[in-house]
Amino acid sequence: MHETGIEAYTVLKDGKKLRFGYTTGTCAAAAAKAAVMLLCTGRAPETVRLVTPKGIELDLQVLEPKLEKSIASCAIKKDSGDDPDVTNGILVYAEVWKSPSPGVTVDGGLGVGRITKPGLKQPVGEAAINPVPREMIRQAAEEALDECGEECGLSVVISVPEGVEIAKRTFNPRLGIEGGISILGTSGIVEPMSEDALIESIELEIRQQHVLGRERLVISPGNYGADFAKEAFGVTEDDIVKCSNYIGRTLDMAVAEGFSEVLLIGHVGKLVKLAGGIMNTHSKEGDGRAEIMAACALKAGADAELCRKILDCVTTDEMLRLMHDAGILEQAMTYMAERIDLYVKHRVKEMIPVGVIVFTEAYGMLCATPAAREWLSGINGKGE
């Protein structure tokens, strides 16, 4: 059995070691690197080395190399480790050829979805290859060129033949991604973690924060919120507990642990659900983003036509744009903050103050609850 280097990375769950895996983005980048080497040298490597954004070095087996009419193609097999994933075991192909244009262009082929609705991370018409995987593919192709001593432009097309059928079992069609799967991954690595284990790890981090003497617990659903907290407010990485989708459970833990206050900072795509009383923000537990946004817009004076447009949107970014263009965004977000405040107070039985800050990349901070505004006033008063 070929060793990839991922075997050394595991997590412990109920006394059982669970293996890490690697993403479709990693597979695409590795396949692109191998295909460029085949194109430039006439021979495909047996394995290709890739360092993921997480810093883990992989040595992946190259499959199905083919060189015809100055077009090279290679495949990498997806390994999701012990994380349940519909893409586990599929082959991700990269087809490459030299281009008269400088640089590396990346596109999607068979089984990679196309964006058909606005508001996603790529423009309408583009392949559903997220920004981090796109950059990984470009970097891997450029590394191969350097290793081969070549200087030229390249075209890279990523294909996942099985993706056509797999996509039918995902939310992609509803999101406006047609014809295949998305090429994903921000770290390049799949970390297996069951729901129970994740909640246990959150609880452990919360306990550690309290043991360190912190009276305020700062939480965020994930990297977006954590990054915003660091950049906008100077909150350090060590101060933040990532609570994933389990906002209600995390608030419960904060009360039980005896914190004096909680500050929650997150992207509107997650936190809008709090305005509807949804405390587990995973899509399987409930969505309602469009309905809640439409209600906020209506409260701010939107007419029926605008509300219908909001209900037809795929992403919260697109909903916000509609409200912004209509001149009601600030009022709508004020109402959303009121509803969020109502539900988080109910969750903690008003035993501790909970401040919530909601942001988005396009508009920055959208709204803040009263406890969050008090905290912001405090740090502004210190000149931070």
C-alpha positions in Angstrom: 0.0 0.0 0.0 1.4 3.4 -1.0 2.1 5.7 2.0 0.9 9.3 1.4 2.2 10.9 4.6 -1.3 11.5 5.9 -1.1 8.3 7.9 0.7 10.0 10.7 -2.2 12.4 11.4 -5.0 11.1 13.5 -7.5 12.2 16.2 -8.6 10.1 19.1 -12.3 9.4 19.5 -13.6 6.9 22.2 -10.2 5.3 22.3 -10.2 4.8 18.5 -7.8 6.6 16.2 -9.5 8.3 13.3 -7.4 9.0 10.2 -7.1 12.4 8.5 -7.7 12.7 4.8 -7.2 15.3 2.1 -9.5 17.5 0.1 -10.6 17.6 -3.5 -8.6 20.8 -3.8 -5.5 19.0 -2.7 -6.2 16.2 -5.3 -6.7 18.8 -8.0 -3.4 20.6 -7.2 -1.4 17.4 -7.0 -2.9 16.1 -10.3 -2.1 19.4 -12.0 1.5 19.2 -10.8 1.9 15.7 -12.1 0.3 16.6 -15.4 2.7 19.5 -15.9 5.7 17.3 -15.2 4.4 14.8 -17.8 3.8 17.6 -20.3 7.3 19.0 -19.9 9.3 15.8 -19.6 7.3 13.2 -21.4 7.2 11.1 -18.3 4.7 11.1 -15.4 6.1 10.8 -11.9 4.9 7.8 -9.8 4.2 10.1 -6.9 3.9 13.8 -6.5 4.8 15.8 -3.4 2.5 18.6 -2.2 2.5 20.8 0.9 -1.0 21.7 1.9 -2.0 25.2 3.3 -2.1 23.5 6.7 1.6 22.7 6.3 1.2 18.9 6.0 3.4 17.4 3.3 1.8 14.7 1.2 3.3 12.2 -1.3 0.4 11.2 -3.5 0.3 8.4 -6.1 -0.2 9.5 -9.7 -2.9 7.5 -11.6 -3.9 7.3 -15.3 -1.2 9.4 -16.9 -1.8 10.2 -20.5 0.0 12.4 -23.0 -1.7 13.0 -26.4 -1.2 15.9 -28.9 0.6 18.1 -26.4 -2.1 17.7 -23.8 -1.2 15.9 -20.6 -3.6 14.4 -18.0 -3.1 12.8 -14.6 -5.4 11.8 -11.7 -5.2 11.6 -8.0 -7.5 9.5 -5.8 -9.4 11.3 -3.1 -8.9 9.9 0.5 -11.3 11.4 3.1 -9.7 9.4 5.9 -12.2 8.3 8.5 -14.5 11.3 7.8 -17.7 10.3 6.1 -17.7 12.0 2.7 -19.5 11.3 -0.6 -16.4 12.1 -2.5 -14.2 9.5 -0.9 -12.4 7.3 -3.4 -13.2 9.4 -6.5 -10.6 10.3 -9.1 -9.8 14.0 -9.6 -8.2 14.7 -13.0 -6.1 17.6 -14.2 -5.6 18.2 -17.9 -2.9 20.7 -18.9 -1.4 22.2 -22.1 0.8 25.1 -22.9 -0.8 28.5 -23.5 0.4 31.5 -25.4 -0.9 33.7 -22.5 1.3 34.1 -19.5 0.5 32.6 -16.1 -1.7 29.7 -15.2 -5.4 29.7 -16.0 -7.7 27.3 -14.1 -11.1 26.0 -15.3 -13.4 23.1 -14.6 -14.4 20.2 -16.9 -16.7 17.2 -16.6 -18.1 16.7 -13.1 -17.0 20.1 -11.8 -20.0 22.4 -11.2 -20.7 25.7 -12.9 -21.9 28.8 -11.1 -25.4 29.7 -12.4 -26.5 32.2 -9.7 -24.8 35.3 -8.3 -23.5 35.6 -4.8 -21.1 32.6 -4.5 -17.3 32.8 -4.3 -16.9 32.7 -8.1 -18.8 34.8 -10.7 -21.7 33.3 -12.7 -20.3 31.1 -15.5 -17.1 30.2 -13.6 -16.2 26.7 -12.5 -17.0 25.9 -8.8 -13.4 25.8 -7.8 -13.0 27.8 -4.5 -10.3 30.5 -4.1 -7.9 28.4 -2.0 -7.9 25.4 -4.3 -7.5 27.6 -7.3 -4.4 29.1 -5.8 -3.1 25.7 -4.8 -3.6 24.5 -8.4 -1.7 27.5 -9.7 1.1 27.2 -7.3 1.5 23.5 -7.9 1.6 24.0 -11.7 4.2 26.8 -11.3 6.3 24.6 -9.0 6.3 21.8 -11.7 7.4 24.3 -14.3 10.2 25.5 -12.1 11.3 21.9 -11.4 11.3 21.2 -15.1 13.1 24.4 -16.0 10.3 25.6 -18.3 8.9 29.0 -18.7 5.5 29.2 -20.4 1.8 29.9 -19.9 -0.4 27.0 -18.9 -4.1 26.1 -19.1 -5.4 23.7 -16.5 -8.8 22.0 -16.5 -9.9 20.0 -13.5 -12.4 17.2 -14.0 -14.2 14.7 -11.7 -16.2 12.4 -13.9 -18.1 10.9 -10.9 -19.0 14.4 -9.8 -22.0 14.6 -12.1 -23.8 11.9 -10.1 -22.4 12.8 -6.7 -23.6 16.4 -7.1 -27.2 15.2 -7.2 -26.8 14.1 -3.6 -25.6 17.5 -2.4 -27.0 21.0 -2.0 -25.1 22.2 -5.1 -28.2 22.4 -7.4 -30.1 24.4 -4.8 -27.2 26.8 -4.4 -26.9 27.4 -8.1 -24.0 25.1 -8.9 -25.0 22.9 -11.8 -23.4 19.9 -13.4 -21.0 18.7 -10.8 -19.4 19.1 -7.4 -17.4 22.0 -6.0 -13.6 21.7 -5.6 -13.2 22.7 -1.9 -10.8 23.0 1.0 -9.2 25.8 2.9 -6.6 23.8 4.7 -6.2 21.0 2.1 -6.8 18.5 4.8 -9.9 16.6 6.0 -10.0 16.3 9.8 -12.3 13.6 11.0 -14.4 14.7 13.9 -17.8 13.4 15.0 -20.4 15.7 16.5 -19.9 14.4 20.0 -16.1 14.7 19.8 -16.4 18.2 18.4 -18.7 19.3 21.2 -16.3 17.7 23.7 -13.4 19.6 22.3 -15.4 22.9 22.4 -16.2 22.2 26.1 -12.5 21.5 26.8 -11.4 24.8 25.2 -14.1 26.7 27.2 -12.9 25.1 30.4 -9.3 26.0 29.6 -10.3 29.6 29.0 -11.9 29.8 32.4 -8.9 28.1 34.1 -6.7 30.8 32.5 -8.7 33.4 34.4 -10.6 34.9 31.5 -14.0 36.3 32.6 -15.2 37.1 29.0 -15.6 34.1 26.6 -15.1 35.1 23.0 -16.6 32.7 20.5 -16.9 32.4 16.8 -18.4 29.7 14.5 -15.2 29.4 12.5 -12.2 30.9 10.7 -14.1 33.8 9.1 -15.3 35.1 12.4 -12.0 34.5 14.2 -10.1 36.4 11.4 -12.6 39.3 11.6 -12.2 39.5 15.4 -8.5 39.6 15.1 -8.3 42.1 12.3 -11.1 44.5 13.4 -10.8 44.4 17.2 -7.3 43.0 17.9 -8.6 39.9 19.6 -5.9 37.3 19.7 -6.1 33.7 18.4 -5.7 32.4 21.9 -8.7 34.4 23.1 -11.2 32.8 20.7 -13.0 29.5 21.0 -14.4 28.2 17.7 -17.9 26.8 18.4 -18.7 25.6 14.9 -22.5 25.3 14.4 -23.2 24.6 18.1 -23.9 28.2 19.3 -26.7 27.2 21.7 -24.7 24.4 23.3 -21.7 26.8 23.6 -23.8 29.4 25.4 -25.0 26.7 27.8 -21.4 25.7 28.5 -20.4 29.3 29.1 -23.1 29.7 31.7 -22.3 26.4 33.4 -18.6 27.3 33.5 -19.3 30.6 35.2 -18.1 33.2 32.7 -19.3 36.8 33.4 -20.1 37.5 29.8 -19.9 36.1 26.2 -18.9 37.8 23.0 -20.0 36.1 19.8 -18.5 37.3 16.5 -19.6 35.7 13.2 -20.5 36.0 9.6 -24.1 36.8 8.7 -24.4 33.5 6.8 -24.4 31.7 10.1 -25.6 34.3 12.6 -28.7 35.4 10.7 -30.2 32.1 11.9 -30.1 33.3 15.5 -32.6 35.9 14.6 -35.1 33.1 14.0 -34.2 31.3 17.3 -32.1 28.6 15.5 -29.2 27.8 17.8 -27.6 25.0 15.8 -26.7 26.7 12.6 -26.0 23.5 10.6 -28.1 23.4 7.4 -29.5 20.0 8.5 -31.0 21.5 11.6 -32.7 24.4 9.8 -32.0 27.2 7.3 -34.5 30.0 7.1 -31.9 32.6 6.1 -33.9 34.0 3.3 -37.1 34.0 5.3 -35.5 35.8 8.2 -33.8 38.3 5.9 -37.1 39.0 4.1 -38.8 39.6 7.5 -36.0 42.0 8.5 -36.4 43.8 5.2 -40.2 44.0 5.6 -39.8 45.5 9.0 -37.4 48.1 7.5 -40.0 49.1 4.9 -39.4 46.8 2.0 -42.2 46.2 -0.4 -43.5 42.8 -1.5 -41.5 42.7 -4.7 -38.2 43.2 -2.8 -39.1 40.5 -0.3 -39.8 38.1 -3.1 -36.4 38.9 -4.6 -34.8 38.2 -1.2 -36.6 34.9 -0.9 -35.2 33.9 -4.3 -31.6 34.6 -3.4 -29.0 31.9 -2.9 -26.7 33.6 -0.5 -26.9 36.2 2.3 -24.5 38.4 0.4 -26.9 38.7 -2.4 -29.8 39.5 0.0 -27.7 42.2 1.7 -26.9 43.8 -1.7 -30.6 44.0 -2.5 -31.3 45.7 0.8 -28.3 48.0 0.4 -29.5 49.1 -3.0 -33.0 49.7 -1.6 -31.5 51.9 1.1 -32.9 49.8 4.0 -29.9 47.7 5.0 -29.0 49.6 8.2 -32.6 49.5 9.4 -33.0 45.8 8.6 -29.8 44.9 10.4 -30.9 46.9 13.4 -34.0 44.8 13.6 -32.0 41.6 13.1 -29.8 42.6 16.0 -32.9 43.0 18.2 -34.2 39.5 17.3 -30.8 38.0 17.9 -30.5 39.7 21.3 -34.0 38.4 22.2 -33.1 34.8 21.5 -29.7 34.7 23.0 -31.0 36.2 26.2 -33.7 33.6 26.3 -31.1 30.9 25.8 -29.0 31.9 28.7 -32.0 32.9 30.8 -30.5 36.4 31.1 -27.9 34.9 33.6 -25.0 36.5 31.7 -24.7 39.3 29.1 -24.2 38.0 25.5 -22.9 40.4 23.0 -23.2 39.4 19.3 -21.4 41.1 16.4 -22.5 40.2 12.8 -20.3 41.0 9.8 -19.8 40.3 6.2 -16.9 40.8 3.8 -18.7 43.3 1.6 -20.0 45.6 4.3 -17.9 44.9 7.4 -19.8 45.0 10.7 -23.5 44.8 10.0 -24.9 45.0 13.5 -24.2 44.5 17.1 -26.4 43.7 20.1 -26.5 46.1 23.1 -23.9 44.1 25.1 -21.6 44.0 22.1 -22.0 47.7 21.6 -21.0 48.3 25.2 -17.9 46.2 24.7 -17.1 48.1 21.5 -17.5 51.4 23.4 -15.0 50.1 26.0 -12.3 49.2 23.5 -12.8 52.4 21.5 -12.5 54.4 24.7 -9.1 52.8 25.3 -8.0 53.9 21.8 -7.9 50.4 20.4 
